[in-house]
Amino acid sequence: MSGEQARGFPAFPAHAGRSTRGKSWWGRAWVQALEDTSLDNDQLRKGRRTANSGQVGTITISPGRLAATVYTPEAVYEAVVEIDQLGEGEWSRFLDQVAARAGHIAALLDGEMPHDLVEAAQDAGVPLLPGIGDLDPSCTCDGWELPCQHAAGLSYQAGWLLDEDPFVLFLLRGRSRETLLEDLQHRTAAPPAPEMLAEEGLLASVAVTHEAKQLPDLPPLPPKIAIEDLAVAGTRPLPELEPTTLPLLVLDAARRARAQLNALLSGVTDPWILDEWQDSVRLATDHPVLRERLAAAWNRPAELALGVRAWSYGGAAALDVLEHRWSPDPGDLARARTELLAAADDDLAITSDHNHLTTSGSVCCQTRLDHSGRWHPYQLVDDEWHPAGPPDRDPTIALAPPDNW
């Protein structure tokens, strides 16, 4: 779409051994498209080294194009990767899919790319994620390979950017974050048609009145506050509270209120109602200084430590799969089993127990499905399964080494 602005991203520092596989399922899909298109595995290996070497400069992303200067000991090259932008009709169909479920908007704002959103877009004829041949690399070096190691290094780093912000993909496909959210706001804020209101039993005249009224704009989300911003001077805490505890509790209440407001402004209500134990785990995660006191209050130090580990990876959903089992759709388990078997280098023996899939053999791991369709990786530690990484829509994340999560 013409008129969209480019975004610049600072160069990644050298980081030997950083995974170029991608952490998110959509980041891995980007890398898969790159590697499936390449005809030279040697250039891909060199590209991975280039990505980790710190030689790739500032990355500029604009509609249909990402570019960077690559500084090598021998010369300086300009690497570019192009991808087709979506047409107006495709954008319209994609926006219809996003607006159909308020949770999609909240997930995108939270840095998640819902798997069912991409699948629905694909069904509507909108190729959001690239496939084989969709990435068109070029470089000013004299290499003939597509991609050369410089364009491959740039592409691998683009996968890191996608891991952190799915809106990077939308900009590559032709629309900036601001334009996309503005279009979504227009769609979700559009008043119902008079005939629809009439079907609900309203008179046509009332329907027209409803359509003519303009609702006020939603208030902006207040900025996050720090503990030094709190007005608690002169407040005397209860005798049993330590002096530092009251400000932390006030700060926590303010942040919780902000999170709930953000959910409401995004069109989603907070689905988690926490009991006292779950809220204690949350507090211990957000405010480590309170952990010892909370562990003593519950007399469950080991369980609290494990709960904190789970919450730090995936919040309330991660704590739920740590403590509870449930019975998902057998089809979801079958698809996950197939993906695990396809991704493993060797044969795996996989057993299922409710929402748990456990592998044995050359790789021993476990992945647990939560109610929103994300898989949580687990590792066996002293005969006990421990949360081992953030959740992902892709169950094969459990097979990755911990450094890649």
MARDRENNU-235827 format. One record per residue (C-alpha): residue number from 1; residue in one letter; chain; x, y, z. Coordinates in pm, 1 decimal, always signed. Example, Ala and Ser with C-alpha at 12.3 -4.5 7.8 and 13.67 -1.06 7.14 Angstrom:
2
<1, A, A, <+1230.0, -450.0, +780.0>>;
<2, S, A, <+1367.0, -106.0, +714.0>>;
end
This chain:
405
<1, M, A, <+0.0, +0.0, +0.0>>;
<2, S, A, <+150.9, +331.3, -100.9>>;
<3, G, A, <+227.5, +586.4, +165.6>>;
<4, E, A, <+327.7, +337.6, +434.9>>;
<5, Q, A, <+637.6, +429.6, +627.7>>;
<6, A, A, <+956.4, +230.5, +659.7>>;
<7, R, A, <+1088.6, +117.2, +997.4>>;
<8, G, A, <+1452.1, +93.1, +1098.4>>;
<9, F, A, <+1582.6, -164.8, +1343.5>>;
<10, P, A, <+1924.4, -137.1, +1510.2>>;
<11, A, A, <+2191.0, -388.8, +1418.3>>;
<12, F, A, <+2205.3, -708.1, +1620.5>>;
<13, P, A, <+2530.4, -745.0, +1814.4>>;
<14, A, A, <+2755.3, -1044.4, +1757.7>>;
<15, H, A, <+2615.0, -1347.6, +1938.2>>;
<16, A, A, <+2791.8, -1674.0, +1865.9>>;
<17, G, A, <+2557.7, -1969.6, +1872.6>>;
<18, R, A, <+2229.2, -1779.3, +1876.9>>;
<19, S, A, <+1959.1, -1993.2, +1720.3>>;
<20, T, A, <+1843.4, -1884.9, +1376.3>>;
<21, R, A, <+1554.0, -2131.6, +1384.7>>;
<22, G, A, <+1312.2, -1877.2, +1529.8>>;
<23, K, A, <+1134.0, -1883.8, +1864.7>>;
<24, S, A, <+777.7, -1824.6, +1748.1>>;
<25, W, A, <+590.9, -2050.8, +1510.6>>;
<26, W, A, <+550.1, -1765.5, +1260.9>>;
<27, G, A, <+922.2, -1680.8, +1287.7>>;
<28, R, A, <+1003.4, -2044.1, +1210.3>>;
<29, A, A, <+763.0, -2035.6, +914.2>>;
<30, W, A, <+962.1, -1741.3, +774.5>>;
<31, V, A, <+1289.7, -1930.8, +816.1>>;
<32, Q, A, <+1135.5, -2242.0, +662.2>>;
<33, A, A, <+1033.6, -2043.5, +353.1>>;
<34, L, A, <+1390.2, -1914.2, +320.8>>;
<35, E, A, <+1548.8, -2256.1, +357.5>>;
<36, D, A, <+1298.0, -2434.8, +133.6>>;
<37, T, A, <+1368.6, -2185.4, -143.3>>;
<38, S, A, <+1748.1, -2209.0, -118.9>>;
<39, L, A, <+1936.4, -2445.0, -348.0>>;
<40, D, A, <+2265.7, -2418.9, -158.5>>;
<41, N, A, <+2287.3, -2540.0, +201.1>>;
<42, D, A, <+2644.2, -2412.8, +225.2>>;
<43, Q, A, <+2522.4, -2055.2, +172.4>>;
<44, L, A, <+2260.7, -2107.6, +442.7>>;
<45, R, A, <+2529.5, -2221.8, +687.8>>;
<46, K, A, <+2736.5, -1915.4, +600.4>>;
<47, G, A, <+2420.8, -1704.0, +633.0>>;
<48, R, A, <+2364.5, -1830.6, +986.9>>;
<49, R, A, <+2721.7, -1734.1, +1074.5>>;
<50, T, A, <+2670.1, -1393.6, +912.8>>;
<51, A, A, <+2353.1, -1337.4, +1117.6>>;
<52, N, A, <+2541.6, -1414.5, +1440.7>>;
<53, S, A, <+2858.2, -1226.7, +1346.8>>;
<54, G, A, <+2737.8, -869.7, +1403.8>>;
<55, Q, A, <+2823.6, -782.8, +1042.6>>;
<56, V, A, <+2464.8, -701.2, +938.8>>;
<57, G, A, <+2393.3, -332.6, +988.9>>;
<58, T, A, <+2068.0, -149.2, +1053.7>>;
<59, I, A, <+1771.7, -330.9, +899.3>>;
<60, T, A, <+1519.1, -119.3, +711.6>>;
<61, I, A, <+1176.1, -271.7, +657.2>>;
<62, S, A, <+923.8, -116.8, +422.8>>;
<63, P, A, <+625.5, -252.3, +229.6>>;
<64, G, A, <+746.4, -543.7, +21.3>>;
<65, R, A, <+1113.6, -504.1, +110.5>>;
<66, L, A, <+1376.6, -549.8, +380.7>>;
<67, A, A, <+1731.3, -425.6, +332.7>>;
<68, A, A, <+2057.4, -389.5, +522.1>>;
<69, T, A, <+2423.3, -316.0, +464.1>>;
<70, V, A, <+2650.1, -612.3, +541.4>>;
<71, Y, A, <+3003.2, -524.4, +651.2>>;
<72, T, A, <+3255.5, -800.9, +583.7>>;
<73, P, A, <+3635.6, -790.2, +620.6>>;
<74, E, A, <+3667.1, -792.8, +242.0>>;
<75, A, A, <+3398.1, -547.4, +131.3>>;
<76, V, A, <+3063.1, -383.5, +206.3>>;
<77, Y, A, <+2749.8, -522.2, +42.9>>;
<78, E, A, <+2386.3, -419.1, +13.9>>;
<79, A, A, <+2149.3, -711.3, +74.9>>;
<80, V, A, <+1778.5, -696.4, -8.4>>;
<81, V, A, <+1490.0, -942.0, +28.3>>;
<82, E, A, <+1159.7, -866.4, -144.5>>;
<83, I, A, <+815.4, -1015.8, -84.4>>;
<84, D, A, <+483.8, -948.6, -258.2>>;
<85, Q, A, <+250.0, -700.3, -93.0>>;
<86, L, A, <-113.6, -787.7, -36.8>>;
<87, G, A, <-371.1, -626.2, -262.8>>;
<88, E, A, <-664.3, -419.9, -139.9>>;
<89, G, A, <-905.3, -711.8, -175.6>>;
<90, E, A, <-672.6, -939.3, +20.7>>;
<91, W, A, <-634.4, -681.6, +297.1>>;
<92, S, A, <-1010.8, -642.7, +317.0>>;
<93, R, A, <-1059.3, -1017.7, +358.3>>;
<94, F, A, <-779.5, -1038.2, +614.6>>;
<95, L, A, <-922.2, -750.9, +820.7>>;
<96, D, A, <-1260.6, -924.4, +817.4>>;
<97, Q, A, <-1095.3, -1230.5, +971.8>>;
<98, V, A, <-921.4, -1026.1, +1243.5>>;
<99, A, A, <-1231.6, -823.8, +1328.2>>;
<100, A, A, <-1441.5, -1139.7, +1352.0>>;
<101, R, A, <-1282.7, -1223.1, +1687.5>>;
<102, A, A, <-1180.9, -957.4, +1936.7>>;
<103, G, A, <-923.4, -1195.2, +2082.2>>;
<104, H, A, <-721.5, -1173.1, +1760.6>>;
<105, I, A, <-665.6, -800.3, +1810.5>>;
<106, A, A, <-559.5, -847.3, +2171.8>>;
<107, A, A, <-323.5, -1130.2, +2073.8>>;
<108, L, A, <-155.7, -919.2, +1804.2>>;
<109, L, A, <-111.3, -629.1, +2045.2>>;
<110, D, A, <+44.5, -874.8, +2289.6>>;
<111, G, A, <+297.4, -988.8, +2028.1>>;
<112, E, A, <+121.0, -1313.5, +1935.2>>;
<113, M, A, <+16.4, -1434.3, +1591.1>>;
<114, P, A, <-287.9, -1660.8, +1644.0>>;
<115, H, A, <-253.3, -1980.3, +1444.6>>;
<116, D, A, <-624.8, -1992.0, +1366.2>>;
<117, L, A, <-610.3, -1635.5, +1231.8>>;
<118, V, A, <-341.9, -1728.3, +977.7>>;
<119, E, A, <-534.4, -2041.6, +881.4>>;
<120, A, A, <-857.9, -1843.2, +839.0>>;
<121, A, A, <-673.7, -1586.8, +626.0>>;
<122, Q, A, <-528.4, -1867.2, +414.3>>;
<123, D, A, <-877.5, -2011.0, +365.8>>;
<124, A, A, <-987.8, -1664.2, +250.2>>;
<125, G, A, <-710.3, -1659.7, -10.7>>;
<126, V, A, <-475.1, -1431.2, +183.4>>;
<127, P, A, <-116.2, -1567.2, +193.8>>;
<128, L, A, <+9.8, -1387.8, +502.7>>;
<129, L, A, <+312.9, -1607.0, +575.8>>;
<130, P, A, <+559.4, -1669.8, +292.5>>;
<131, G, A, <+593.9, -2007.9, +123.8>>;
<132, I, A, <+844.6, -2164.0, -112.7>>;
<133, G, A, <+965.3, -1906.4, -364.3>>;
<134, D, A, <+787.7, -1611.0, -201.0>>;
<135, L, A, <+1111.1, -1451.6, -74.6>>;
<136, D, A, <+1318.4, -1286.0, -349.4>>;
<137, P, A, <+1675.2, -1216.8, -224.5>>;
<138, S, A, <+1942.3, -1010.5, -398.2>>;
<139, C, A, <+2281.8, -864.9, -309.4>>;
<140, T, A, <+2555.9, -646.8, -457.6>>;
<141, C, A, <+2814.2, -923.0, -406.0>>;
<142, D, A, <+2923.1, -1127.8, -706.9>>;
<143, G, A, <+2774.1, -1452.9, -575.3>>;
<144, W, A, <+2519.2, -1624.3, -797.6>>;
<145, E, A, <+2345.3, -1820.2, -522.8>>;
<146, L, A, <+1993.0, -1724.3, -418.5>>;
<147, P, A, <+2022.6, -1636.5, -143.0>>;
<148, C, A, <+2388.5, -1557.9, -98.3>>;
<149, Q, A, <+2525.7, -1567.0, +256.0>>;
<150, H, A, <+2465.6, -1192.2, +302.7>>;
<151, A, A, <+2096.7, -1200.8, +202.7>>;
<152, A, A, <+2055.0, -1522.2, +402.8>>;
<153, G, A, <+2204.3, -1355.8, +712.1>>;
<154, L, A, <+1962.4, -1065.0, +669.2>>;
<155, S, A, <+1670.3, -1307.0, +630.6>>;
<156, Y, A, <+1760.4, -1498.8, +945.3>>;
<157, Q, A, <+1773.9, -1173.0, +1140.9>>;
<158, A, A, <+1433.4, -1077.8, +999.3>>;
<159, G, A, <+1305.6, -1394.9, +1168.1>>;
<160, W, A, <+1430.7, -1257.7, +1501.7>>;
<161, L, A, <+1239.3, -934.5, +1439.9>>;
<162, L, A, <+924.9, -1131.1, +1359.1>>;
<163, D, A, <+962.4, -1326.8, +1684.0>>;
<164, E, A, <+939.5, -1000.6, +1877.5>>;
<165, D, A, <+676.3, -819.0, +1673.0>>;
<166, P, A, <+430.2, -980.2, +1427.4>>;
<167, F, A, <+347.5, -633.0, +1293.5>>;
<168, V, A, <+682.7, -649.8, +1109.5>>;
<169, L, A, <+522.9, -910.3, +882.5>>;
<170, F, A, <+222.9, -686.8, +819.2>>;
<171, L, A, <+451.8, -399.7, +719.2>>;
<172, L, A, <+635.1, -628.3, +477.8>>;
<173, R, A, <+298.1, -727.7, +332.4>>;
<174, G, A, <+209.6, -361.4, +286.2>>;
<175, R, A, <+55.2, -202.4, +595.6>>;
<176, S, A, <+205.0, -37.9, +899.9>>;
<177, R, A, <+92.0, -110.5, +1253.6>>;
<178, E, A, <-81.1, +227.9, +1274.0>>;
<179, T, A, <-275.4, +182.8, +949.9>>;
<180, L, A, <-374.9, -171.4, +1038.1>>;
<181, L, A, <-505.5, -78.2, +1382.2>>;
<182, E, A, <-687.5, +223.5, +1240.7>>;
<183, D, A, <-859.3, +5.3, +980.1>>;
<184, L, A, <-953.8, -246.4, +1248.8>>;
<185, Q, A, <-1094.8, +28.4, +1469.0>>;
<186, H, A, <-1315.5, +147.7, +1183.6>>;
<187, R, A, <-1439.9, -205.8, +1125.8>>;
<188, T, A, <-1513.8, -288.4, +1488.3>>;
<189, A, A, <-1661.8, +54.1, +1561.7>>;
<190, A, A, <-1897.4, +58.0, +1263.3>>;
<191, P, A, <-2262.5, +83.3, +1379.8>>;
<192, P, A, <-2499.2, -199.8, +1287.7>>;
<193, A, A, <-2708.5, -157.4, +977.2>>;
<194, P, A, <-3069.3, -39.0, +1032.9>>;
<195, E, A, <-3212.7, -360.3, +888.4>>;
<196, M, A, <-3009.4, -563.3, +1139.6>>;
<197, L, A, <-3141.7, -356.8, +1428.3>>;
<198, A, A, <-3493.7, -391.1, +1292.0>>;
<199, E, A, <-3454.1, -769.7, +1297.1>>;
<200, E, A, <-3383.5, -738.6, +1668.9>>;
<201, G, A, <-3722.2, -574.8, +1717.7>>;
<202, L, A, <-3623.9, -206.3, +1689.5>>;
<203, L, A, <-3825.2, +30.0, +1471.6>>;
<204, A, A, <-3651.8, +170.0, +1165.9>>;
<205, S, A, <-3669.0, +521.2, +1311.5>>;
<206, V, A, <-3492.4, +405.7, +1626.4>>;
<207, A, A, <-3232.9, +228.8, +1413.8>>;
<208, V, A, <-3158.2, +547.1, +1221.7>>;
<209, T, A, <-3123.9, +734.4, +1551.8>>;
<210, H, A, <-2874.8, +475.2, +1673.4>>;
<211, E, A, <-2677.4, +504.6, +1352.5>>;
<212, A, A, <-2667.5, +884.7, +1368.7>>;
<213, K, A, <-2525.9, +901.4, +1719.7>>;
<214, Q, A, <-2150.3, +908.4, +1745.6>>;
<215, L, A, <-1994.0, +741.8, +2046.1>>;
<216, P, A, <-1706.1, +926.4, +2211.6>>;
<217, D, A, <-1353.7, +804.9, +2142.1>>;
<218, L, A, <-1214.5, +549.2, +2381.9>>;
<219, P, A, <-977.8, +696.0, +2641.3>>;
<220, P, A, <-607.9, +630.9, +2585.9>>;
<221, L, A, <-440.5, +366.0, +2796.0>>;
<222, P, A, <-253.2, +536.9, +3081.2>>;
<223, P, A, <+123.6, +485.0, +3086.1>>;
<224, K, A, <+282.1, +227.0, +3310.3>>;
<225, I, A, <+386.1, +365.0, +3647.0>>;
<226, A, A, <+693.3, +293.1, +3854.8>>;
<227, I, A, <+707.9, +259.0, +4228.1>>;
<228, E, A, <+853.5, +608.6, +4261.7>>;
<229, D, A, <+538.3, +748.0, +4094.8>>;
<230, L, A, <+311.9, +625.7, +4374.6>>;
<231, A, A, <+158.3, +870.4, +4618.1>>;
<232, V, A, <+187.8, +666.0, +4937.2>>;
<233, A, A, <+382.1, +912.4, +5148.2>>;
<234, G, A, <+234.6, +944.1, +5494.5>>;
<235, T, A, <+40.2, +617.8, +5465.2>>;
<236, R, A, <+90.8, +395.9, +5766.1>>;
<237, P, A, <+90.3, +23.0, +5685.5>>;
<238, L, A, <-54.7, -238.8, +5914.1>>;
<239, P, A, <+183.2, -346.6, +6191.8>>;
<240, E, A, <+230.8, -692.9, +6041.1>>;
<241, L, A, <+343.9, -549.6, +5705.4>>;
<242, E, A, <+705.2, -464.1, +5635.2>>;
<243, P, A, <+760.0, -98.2, +5530.9>>;
<244, T, A, <+841.4, -196.4, +5171.8>>;
<245, T, A, <+538.6, -421.2, +5127.5>>;
<246, L, A, <+259.2, -163.3, +5108.5>>;
<247, P, A, <+405.9, +33.3, +4813.3>>;
<248, L, A, <+453.1, -293.3, +4623.9>>;
<249, L, A, <+92.0, -393.8, +4682.6>>;
<250, V, A, <-30.6, -51.3, +4570.3>>;
<251, L, A, <+190.2, -72.5, +4259.9>>;
<252, D, A, <+59.4, -421.8, +4188.1>>;
<253, A, A, <-302.7, -308.3, +4216.6>>;
<254, A, A, <-236.2, -19.7, +3977.3>>;
<255, R, A, <-72.7, -246.6, +3722.6>>;
<256, R, A, <-353.2, -501.7, +3745.5>>;
<257, A, A, <-608.1, -227.8, +3686.1>>;
<258, R, A, <-413.0, -109.3, +3381.8>>;
<259, A, A, <-396.0, -463.8, +3241.3>>;
<260, Q, A, <-771.5, -509.3, +3279.8>>;
<261, L, A, <-836.0, -172.7, +3113.7>>;
<262, N, A, <-609.7, -273.0, +2825.0>>;
<263, A, A, <-807.8, -594.9, +2783.2>>;
<264, L, A, <-1136.3, -402.7, +2779.5>>;
<265, L, A, <-1008.8, -143.5, +2531.2>>;
<266, S, A, <-894.0, -428.6, +2308.0>>;
<267, G, A, <-1239.7, -583.7, +2318.7>>;
<268, V, A, <-1145.7, -875.0, +2543.4>>;
<269, T, A, <-1223.9, -933.3, +2907.5>>;
<270, D, A, <-970.6, -1089.1, +3139.8>>;
<271, P, A, <-1050.0, -1464.2, +3127.8>>;
<272, W, A, <-857.8, -1551.7, +3441.8>>;
<273, I, A, <-1011.1, -1522.2, +3786.2>>;
<274, L, A, <-731.1, -1611.9, +4024.9>>;
<275, D, A, <-772.4, -1783.1, +4358.9>>;
<276, E, A, <-551.0, -1687.1, +4654.4>>;
<277, W, A, <-279.7, -1939.8, +4571.3>>;
<278, Q, A, <-262.1, -1839.9, +4204.5>>;
<279, D, A, <-250.2, -1473.3, +4296.1>>;
<280, S, A, <+30.4, -1546.5, +4542.0>>;
<281, V, A, <+227.0, -1711.7, +4261.3>>;
<282, R, A, <+165.8, -1407.4, +4043.0>>;
<283, L, A, <+280.0, -1171.2, +4317.3>>;
<284, A, A, <+591.8, -1377.5, +4385.4>>;
<285, T, A, <+675.3, -1369.6, +4013.4>>;
<286, D, A, <+618.9, -997.9, +3966.4>>;
<287, H, A, <+780.3, -897.0, +4295.8>>;
<288, P, A, <+1062.3, -1136.8, +4394.8>>;
<289, V, A, <+1116.6, -951.4, +4722.5>>;
<290, L, A, <+783.5, -1096.3, +4841.0>>;
<291, R, A, <+866.5, -1460.5, +4761.4>>;
<292, E, A, <+1011.5, -1557.1, +5095.7>>;
<293, R, A, <+717.9, -1407.2, +5282.6>>;
<294, L, A, <+463.4, -1576.7, +5055.5>>;
<295, A, A, <+642.8, -1911.8, +5074.8>>;
<296, A, A, <+634.7, -1893.1, +5454.4>>;
<297, A, A, <+267.4, -1794.2, +5456.7>>;
<298, W, A, <+167.9, -2097.8, +5249.8>>;
<299, N, A, <+438.0, -2330.4, +5382.1>>;
<300, R, A, <+481.3, -2455.1, +5024.0>>;
<301, P, A, <+824.3, -2319.5, +4917.2>>;
<302, A, A, <+897.7, -2587.3, +4653.9>>;
<303, E, A, <+553.4, -2557.9, +4494.2>>;
<304, L, A, <+576.9, -2179.5, +4495.9>>;
<305, A, A, <+915.4, -2190.6, +4321.7>>;
<306, L, A, <+776.8, -2423.3, +4055.9>>;
<307, G, A, <+468.2, -2204.3, +4014.3>>;
<308, V, A, <+684.4, -1894.0, +3974.4>>;
<309, R, A, <+883.9, -2071.0, +3703.1>>;
<310, A, A, <+565.3, -2160.8, +3517.8>>;
<311, W, A, <+411.5, -1812.4, +3554.3>>;
<312, S, A, <+730.7, -1643.7, +3432.7>>;
<313, Y, A, <+704.0, -1843.1, +3109.6>>;
<314, G, A, <+334.6, -1815.5, +3033.8>>;
<315, G, A, <+126.5, -1648.2, +3304.8>>;
<316, A, A, <-198.7, -1794.1, +3434.5>>;
<317, A, A, <-229.6, -2043.1, +3147.9>>;
<318, A, A, <+113.0, -2188.1, +3226.8>>;
<319, L, A, <+26.8, -2220.8, +3595.1>>;
<320, D, A, <-299.2, -2391.8, +3501.2>>;
<321, V, A, <-128.5, -2661.8, +3292.7>>;
<322, L, A, <+126.2, -2711.0, +3569.7>>;
<323, E, A, <-144.5, -2789.2, +3823.3>>;
<324, H, A, <-438.0, -2930.3, +3625.9>>;
<325, R, A, <-510.2, -3182.2, +3352.4>>;
<326, W, A, <-797.9, -3164.1, +3107.4>>;
<327, S, A, <-919.0, -3362.0, +2805.3>>;
<328, P, A, <-869.5, -3177.7, +2472.5>>;
<329, D, A, <-1009.1, -3271.0, +2132.3>>;
<330, P, A, <-844.5, -3599.8, +2024.6>>;
<331, G, A, <-782.4, -3444.2, +1684.4>>;
<332, D, A, <-561.3, -3176.8, +1841.7>>;
<333, L, A, <-355.0, -3445.2, +2012.7>>;
<334, A, A, <-326.9, -3647.6, +1691.7>>;
<335, R, A, <-205.1, -3345.6, +1493.8>>;
<336, A, A, <+49.3, -3261.8, +1762.7>>;
<337, R, A, <+172.9, -3621.4, +1771.7>>;
<338, T, A, <+219.8, -3615.3, +1392.9>>;
<339, E, A, <+414.5, -3287.5, +1409.3>>;
<340, L, A, <+640.9, -3422.1, +1685.5>>;
<341, L, A, <+717.4, -3737.1, +1489.1>>;
<342, A, A, <+789.7, -3537.1, +1173.3>>;
<343, A, A, <+1021.8, -3293.6, +1351.8>>;
<344, A, A, <+1228.0, -3553.2, +1540.7>>;
<345, D, A, <+1559.9, -3671.6, +1399.9>>;
<346, D, A, <+1503.8, -4022.6, +1536.1>>;
<347, D, A, <+1201.7, -4237.4, +1608.9>>;
<348, L, A, <+1007.6, -4128.5, +1915.9>>;
<349, A, A, <+777.2, -4318.9, +2145.2>>;
<350, I, A, <+493.9, -4081.2, +2238.2>>;
<351, T, A, <+241.3, -4140.8, +2513.9>>;
<352, S, A, <-58.9, -3921.0, +2587.3>>;
<353, D, A, <-232.5, -3850.1, +2916.4>>;
<354, H, A, <-515.5, -3599.4, +2895.3>>;
<355, N, A, <-347.9, -3280.0, +2764.8>>;
<356, H, A, <+8.1, -3413.8, +2811.6>>;
<357, L, A, <+222.2, -3562.9, +2533.7>>;
<358, T, A, <+542.4, -3728.7, +2659.4>>;
<359, T, A, <+825.6, -3853.0, +2440.0>>;
<360, S, A, <+1087.2, -4113.4, +2523.4>>;
<361, G, A, <+1385.0, -4257.0, +2342.2>>;
<362, S, A, <+1663.3, -4034.9, +2207.0>>;
<363, V, A, <+1465.2, -3728.5, +2321.1>>;
<364, C, A, <+1279.8, -3724.9, +2651.9>>;
<365, C, A, <+1047.9, -3429.2, +2691.3>>;
<366, Q, A, <+688.2, -3337.9, +2754.6>>;
<367, T, A, <+452.7, -3077.8, +2612.5>>;
<368, R, A, <+122.8, -2971.8, +2765.6>>;
<369, L, A, <-170.0, -2811.6, +2583.1>>;
<370, D, A, <-352.7, -2519.8, +2744.1>>;
<371, H, A, <-711.5, -2413.8, +2677.3>>;
<372, S, A, <-607.6, -2147.4, +2423.9>>;
<373, G, A, <-425.4, -2396.4, +2198.9>>;
<374, R, A, <-65.8, -2328.1, +2304.6>>;
<375, W, A, <+183.5, -2600.5, +2397.0>>;
<376, H, A, <+406.4, -2563.8, +2704.3>>;
<377, P, A, <+744.5, -2745.4, +2699.1>>;
<378, Y, A, <+853.3, -2946.9, +3005.0>>;
<379, Q, A, <+1178.5, -3118.0, +3102.6>>;
<380, L, A, <+1238.5, -3399.6, +3348.4>>;
<381, V, A, <+1440.5, -3283.9, +3650.6>>;
<382, D, A, <+1507.3, -3535.4, +3928.8>>;
<383, D, A, <+1208.5, -3746.3, +3822.1>>;
<384, E, A, <+977.6, -3442.6, +3822.1>>;
<385, W, A, <+847.7, -3254.4, +3519.3>>;
<386, H, A, <+942.5, -2885.9, +3529.1>>;
<387, P, A, <+829.4, -2599.8, +3301.2>>;
<388, A, A, <+1113.3, -2544.3, +3056.3>>;
<389, G, A, <+1019.1, -2259.1, +2824.8>>;
<390, P, A, <+750.4, -2024.8, +2694.1>>;
<391, P, A, <+442.4, -2172.9, +2524.3>>;
<392, D, A, <+399.3, -2190.1, +2150.1>>;
<393, R, A, <+130.6, -2287.7, +1901.9>>;
<394, D, A, <+381.8, -2536.1, +1763.3>>;
<395, P, A, <+416.9, -2846.0, +1986.0>>;
<396, T, A, <+761.1, -2924.8, +1842.0>>;
<397, I, A, <+907.6, -2638.0, +2045.4>>;
<398, A, A, <+943.7, -2898.0, +2321.4>>;
<399, L, A, <+1200.9, -3080.8, +2107.0>>;
<400, A, A, <+1424.8, -2773.9, +2074.4>>;
<401, P, A, <+1725.9, -2728.4, +2303.4>>;
<402, P, A, <+1645.4, -2495.0, +2596.5>>;
<403, D, A, <+1876.3, -2223.1, +2458.9>>;
<404, N, A, <+1646.1, -2195.7, +2155.8>>;
<405, W, A, <+1330.6, -2121.0, +2353.9>>;
end
